[in-house]
Amino acid sequence: MSGRWFSAPSLHGPWSFATADLPADFARIPPDGPRGFVLASVPGTVQAQEALIHAQIPQQATLSIADTRLEVLYAGEPKFEPIPGTGMAFAVNTSFNVMRVENAYYACYQGAWFVAPAPLGGWALATSVPAVIYTIPPASPLYPCTYVRVYAATPTTVTYGYTAGYSMAFVSAGVVVYGTGYYYPPYLYPAPIPIYYPYPVTYAGATYYNSATGAWAQGGAIYGPWYGARGGSAYNPATGAWARGGSVYGPYGGAGAFSAYNPSTGSYAHGSAVYGPDGAAGNASWYNARTGSAARRSRTPTPTAAGDRARSRGRTRRCTRKARAMRAARPARSVPAPVPRGWARAVPAATAPAR
C-alpha cells in the first residue's frame, strides 16, 4: 500500500509492517510480468535502487528576482497555529504554505521560497532560508517544504531545487514510498458558505511509481448506496507534466472536473460537468502544441429526461385544473327530452335549418 508492504497470518489480519522483512522470492518477480511494477518497492532490487537515485536528484529552476511575484490569499484575517516541536507557526486559512519564523514570513510555492515582512506581503524571492525551517517534523503538513532548498543566488536570480519529498515521495526501509502516514486535519473557515482547506492524502489509495522516469500517479475512491467520490493525480518530473481530476455524486446529481498541462510542450486540457434532476451542463477545452490543433466545447444547461417528465406532469396538472374551472364557470344548458326512434321532432321556424 503506497509503496509499503504488510504481512499477516491470515487475510483477516492482524497486519504489520513488513517491507524490511520480505521473502527473497519477491526479488525474483519477473520485471515484465503483470506484477513487475512492485519491484520498485522491494528493497535491494535494481528498480528500487533506481527509484532511490531519482528521489535524491533535485529538480532545479532559476527564477528572476525582478519578474517573479506572489500573492497569498487568506479566508479572513491571517490565522497562524504553532508547528509542534518548533518555535514557528503556519497559516491555516489559506491554500498556500506560509510560515512565520521570528519576525519574518516565508512561503513555499511551486518549488520556490518567498519572504515577506508581513503575512499579506509584499512577497519577494528568498535568497536564503533559515535553517530552523528544515526542522519541521513529518507530523506537520508543511513537512514537504523541507525538501525545497536554495542552490544558488545572484543579485538578479535565485536557483531553487526540490527532491522527491516535495511531491510526497519519501525514502523508507530502502524504498520510495508515498506519503508520511500522518493525518493532517483540514481547516474549515466558518462563513455562510464555509471554506474548506484540506491537505494531501498521505497514506492510502492506489499509488504507482516509475523508477525509470520518476513519474508517479495516485488515485482513490469512496462510495456508498447514495453518495460517492473519486479523484486522482499524476506527475512526470522529467517533463513537468501533471494531471488531476475528481468527481462526486449523490441522489440529486453530481459534478466532476479534470485538468492537465505539459509545460515542456504547452499542451493542455481542461473540463468540467455538472448534472441534476432538472438539467446538465459541461465544458471542455484542449490544445495540442505539436499539431497546433485546439478545440473548445460547451454545453449549456439542458433538461434531463427526468426533468422533462416532471415538467410534463406539472403542465398536465395545470391544464386539468384549468379545464375543470372552465367547465364550472360555463352556464347550464337545457337538454331536450329524448325522442322515440322513428318519431320526428318539431323544430321552431326561427331555428330551422335552411334548405
N, C-alpha and C positions, 0 to 999 in steps of 0.2 A: 504494500500500500504506500503510494507516494515515494517509491524507491526503497522502502523498508520491508524487511522480512519478519514474519512472525511464525511461531510454531505452537502446536497444541497436541495433547494426547488424543483428542477426538475432534470431530467437526463442531462439537458444542463447546469447545474450549476446556480450560482457560487458555487464552492466547498470551504469549510472552515474546519479547523482542529476541530475534534470532539471527540478525544479519551477520554478527561476528562468529556464529557457530553453524554455518551452513554445511551440509554434507558435501564431500568432494565431488560427487557426481553433478552437482549444479554447474560446475565449471565446464562440464562436458556437453552441455546443451548445444545442439547444432546452431551455429550463428544464422544460417539461412532457414531454420525451421520456424514453425508457427509461433514458438515462444522464444525465439532468438533474441528479441529485444530486451529480455530480462537480464542478459549477460552484463549490461552496464551497471546492474545493481548487485552483481556477485563479486565480492572482494577478490582481488588478485587476477581477474581476467584482463585480457587486452582491452576490452571495451570499457571496463571500469577504470583502467589506468588512463585511457584517452579522455574519459569524462573528467577525471581529476585534473588533468592538464588543462583542458578547456576551461574548467571552473576557475583556474587561477590566472588566466590570461586576461589582463584588463582591456576593456573596450574604451578607447580614448577618443577625445574630440577636443579641438581647440576653438575657443569662443572669443569673440571680440568684446572687450570691455565697454567700448563706446556704443555698440549696436545691440547688446543683449539686455533685455528688460524683463521684469517680472512684476506681476500684480497679484497679490494674495487677497482672496475674498473670504470673509467670515459671515456666519449667520449671527447677526447681532454684534455686540462688542466682543473683541477677542477674549477668549477664556482659556486659561492655562491650568494644567494639572501637573503634579510632580512626576518625574521619571524615577521610579523606585530605585534606591541604591545610589542615586547621584544627587548633586545639588542643582540639577537642571529641571526644566519644566517644558511641556509641549502643549501646543494648541489643539483643542479637541473639537471646536466648532468650525472646522474648515477642512476641505479636502486636500490641503497642502501639508507637507511635513515641515512644520515650523517649531523651532525650539528656542527657549530662552537660556542663554549662557551668560551669567552675571548681568552686565548692563547692555548686552548686545543680543540680537536676534538672528538666527541662522535658518535658512530654508534650503532643503534638498529637493530639487525639482529637475526631473528628466536627466539625472546623472550629473548635475552641476550644483555647486554651492553658491548661495547668495547670502549677503549680510545686510542688515539694516539697523538703524538706531532705535526703531520702534516697530511694533508688530504690523503696522499698516505701511511701513516703508519709510523712505524710498530704498528700494532694493537694488543692490549692485553685485556684480560678480565678486566672490570672495577669493582673494589671492592666497589665503591660508585659512586653516580651520583649527580651532582649539583642540588639543589632544584629548581633553575630557570627553568630547563627543564620541570618541571611539571606545568609551567605557559603557555606553548604553547597553544594557543586558538584553538577551533574547526575549525576555518576558515583556519587553516594550514593543509596541507596534512600529516604533521608529528604528528598530534594530537593523533593518536592511540598509539604512542610510550609512551605517558604519563601513559599508563596502564601497563607498564613493570617496575618492581622495583627489587632492590637488597634486598633479605630477610636474607641472612647470608653470611659471608665471613671468610675464614681461610687462613693461609699462602699458602695453596695448592689448595683450591677450592672456588668457589663462587656459591651461590644458588640464582637463579632468579625465578621470578614468574610473570605471567600476568593474568589479568582478561578479561572479555568478550570484553571490549572496544578495545583491541588489535586486535581482529578479526572483528572489525567494528560493534559490537553489543553494544548498549548503552541503558541506562535507561531513559525513557521519559514518563511523565504523568502516572507513576505507572506501566509501562510495558516495556518489552525489545523490542527495535526497531533496524532495520538495517540502518547503515549509519548516518552521521551527517546532511545530507541535503545540505551541501555546495558543490559548484562546484570547483574542483581543476584543473586549466588549465594544460594541458600536456606541456612538454618541447620538442621542436624539435631541434636537433643538426644539423646545416647546413653542408652538405657534398654532394659529388657526389651521394652517396646513403644515404639520411638523416636517422638519428637515432631518433626514437620516444620513448619518456618516458612518458607513461600515468600513471594515478593514479587510484585506485579502484573506481568503481561506488559507489556513496554514497547515492543515493536516486532514486529508481525506480526498475523495474524488479520484477520478482516473487521471494520472499524470504520466506523460511519456517524454523521454529524453533521447536525443540523437547524439551519440558520443562523437560522431564524425563532424558534425556541424555546430554542435552546441544548441541546436534548436530544441524547443520544448513545447508541449501542449498539455492542457489540463481542462477538465470539464466535470460536471456533475449534474444530478437531477434529484428532485424530491417530488413526490406525488401522493395523492390520496384519492378518495372517491369523488371529491368535489373540487379540489384545488391542486395545482401543481406548478413547478417552476424548474427551469433548467438553464444552464449557461456554460460557456467555455471560452478559452482564450489560447492563443498561440503566439510564439515569438521566435524569430530567427536572428541571432546576433550577427551572423555573417552578412546579412543584408539590411538589418534593422526592420525588416517587415514584421508586422503584427496584425492580429485579427482577434476580434472578440464579439460575442453575441449572447443573447439571452431571451427568454420568453417566460411569460406567466399566463395562467388561465384559471378560470373559475366558473361557477354556474351561470354568470351573467356575461361572459365573454373573456377576452384575453388580449394580450399585446406582446409584441416582440420587436427586437431591433438587432442589427448587426453592423459592423464597421471593420474595414480592413484597409491597410495602407502599406505601400512599399516605398520607403524614402529613397532607395537606390535607383528606382526607375520612375517614380512619380505616379505609378498606377494606384488606383483606389477603388473602393466600392462601399456604398452605404445604403441602408434601407431600414424601413420600419413599417409596421402594420398594426392595426387595432380592429377588433370586431366586437359586436354585441348583438343583443336581440333586435335592435332597430336599424342596424347598418354596419358598414365596414369601410375602412379606408386604408390606403397604403401608399408608399412611395419608395423609389429606389433610384440610385444614380451610380454610374461607374465610368471609369476611364482606363484605357489600356495604352500606356505610353509607348510600347513597342510598335503597335499597329496604328496608333493615333485614333482609334475608334472610341467613341463616347456615347452615352445614352442617358436619358432621364425618363423615368416613368412615374406616373402618379395616378391614383385612383381616388376620386372624391367619394364622400360617404354615399353609399347606395343601400336601399332597403334590402334586407335579407328575406328569405322565404318566410321565416317565422314572423318577421315584421309585416310582410305583405298580408299574411293570414290574419294577424291581429288587427291591422287596419281595415281589412275587408270585413271582418266580423263587426268592427265598430261602425262602418258605413251601413252595413245591413241593419244593425240595431237602430241606427238613426232614421233610416228610411222607413222601417216598420213603425216606429213611433210616430213619424210624420204622417204616414198613411192612416193610422188609427185616428189621429187628431182631425184629419180632413174628413173622414167618414162621420166622426162625431159631430162636426160642425155643419154637415150637409142637411138641408131641410128634408123632412119626411115626405115620401111620395105615396099617393093613393094607388093601390093596386086593384085593378078590376077583378071582379069575381070570375072564376074560370067558366068557360063556355063548353057545354057538352059537345062531344065530337059530332060533326055533321051539321051543327047549327051555325047560322051566320050572326055576327054581332053587328048591331046598328052603330054606324059611325056618324057623329054630328056633321052637318054640312060644312060648318066652318073649318073643320079639321079633316074633311075627306080629301084624300089624295087626288091630284089632277090626273085625268086620263088623257 
